[in-house]
Amino acid sequence: MELCTRVVDAIRTRLKAPGLEVVLRPVNAANRTAMVVNDIVDLECGSTTNTLERQKEVAFSVTTFVASVSLVSKKAAQINGLQDLKGMTVASTAGTTTIKALEESNRALGYGMRLITRKDHADAFALVESDRAAAFVMDDVLLYGLVAAAKDPSVFAIAGADLPVQPYGIVLRKNDPAFKKVVDDAIVDLFKTGEIFQIYRKWFDPMHLPMSPVLRRAIAAPTDSGDPAHYR
């Protein structure tokens, strides 16, 4: 959200409209791109993964974060990866790239996991808290945030899921290069000045989530690529 605030400030400056009002509209994983496509929102500032498929409908800013898909489970279950979830009930969030990748991996590797989805991350995490699912598979940054906010974070463990990385970007309408340039320039300026590292420490140090080498590379060489292979 802090990045989006900087982008809005840049838009105000470009339009010479310091009083430009900001209206916040809630979105979820199922409707977020549709909200942009239908001009209901101009900027979607959530944890939306930039993919080649989504680029057919919307545009993305330069990458603002690169998440690794992980899983959260109870420590007592001793789950260290997807291979330990064979035949178990596993949760994810509907409408995300993660659930698609998880479904494909489950089929390809024959793990026989029973996959269930919920409309948002908190609801999916609640399935693990209440032992209705053995694990919740989602982007690492989201899992760390959920665990940090749990009643007893010490009972949970996070492990890698060996699925493609998820490059995040701010979502905006297609075919508006002037608007995209304002958005990109505001973000790249934070990269160039190094202020992005202060913002990262502010939000992620409390989660004990260090900045990954792949994110550092995306900051050093800004890109709006939706191809996970670009981030290897």
C-alpha angles and dihedrals in degrees: 000000000000090000090051090052089056090049091052090050089053091050091051090052093048092049093040087231108128090170095056106143122231118213116196116213123185118235135177136207092270100052107025099101092041089056089058096041090052093048093243090125129023097202128027108201105183134104095292118158117227108231134170088240094054091047087069088070107025141018127241132213119234110295113284099182139007115213128195116219110243140161133236122209140153112286090229090064091062094215112169102170146342091288088068092057098066110146093001133122110259128185132212137158122273118244096022132122087234095065090049092052091045092052091050093048092047091054096042096048097036094231093152093217117168102230120205127178137207129196095246140021096252092056091049092049089050088063089063093044090055094042093244089122130032093219145358115224116206143118113314096236091056092048093050090052093050093048092048090055095045121112090246112016091179093075094062132079129194121210136174119267100199095232129132118290119258116228110202126209140166108266120229138161121288126247096030103109094166092057092044091051092056090050094046094045092053092052095043089051089060088050095049095048092046092236089125089073091056090050091048093051091048094057106026107034090073087057091049089236110144120207110267124233090241091057091048089055091050089052093048092048108026115214139168093206116147093197112104089207089066089068099054 
